[in-house]
Amino acid sequence: QVQLQESGPGLVKPSETLSLTCSVSGGSITYYWWSWVRQPPGKGLEWIGYIYYSGSTNYNPSLRSRVTIAVDTSKNQFYLKLNSVTAADTAVYYCVRTLPNGSSDNWGQGTLVTVSS
Amino acid sequence: ESVMTQSALSLPVTPGEPASISCSSSQSLLHSDGYNYLDWYLQKPGQSPQLLIYLSSNRASGVPDRFSGSGSGTDFTLKISRVEADDVGVYYCMQTLQTPYTFGQGTKLEIK
């Protein structure tokens, strides 16, 4: 059973860059899409974007100007960078394995990132 | 962008009774391949979301057959034949026909 684990700073200052890593274990990162989804405290889910193991990406237009998703197949990891963050970016960030039909069948436990000075 | 709407924000249910959660999309989710690109997820309290139903009516691995999904085009339903205490949480629909993938606002199932 594949497992995903997010890691990164839990506190980021406004205007700085949020950086998260998702480590994939129990399976290869190849031949799947890998997504990031976030959830502000007490609110619903928002799809941020995905990357294919080959490196092709697709981002939510609402975040496209600020987001970068990358992958390192040699480390079985993928990454999220969100720049120029504000308090509105405070959320639990989930990394997710995404199937060819778009379904998200494996989720990390999530990591809370708070944007505050 | 497809806007997903779940009409009920809260759904109180008596254990053993059936439950039904509705989701509608602003655009048809029916692909030319014949599938409706609509998933259902359950987020139990304090947990990550888990996939219940994919492509409108297919149960994900390990999901009890008490859960079923139906619908086509713009209107979809998740049904639980007999609600159990462990089913509490927030149920989200999500469309994956086109990016950006979008979620409904969630329906919170509570036990009476």
Interface residues (C-beta under 8 A of the other chain):
Chain A: V37 G44 L45 E46 W47 N58 Y59 N60 P61 S62 Y94 L99 N101 G102 S103 S104 D105 W107 G108 Q109 G110
Chain B: E1 Y35 Y37 D39 Y41 S48 P49 Q50 L51 Y54 L55 A60 S61 Y92 M94 T96 L97 T99 P100 Y101 T102 F103 G104 Q105 G106
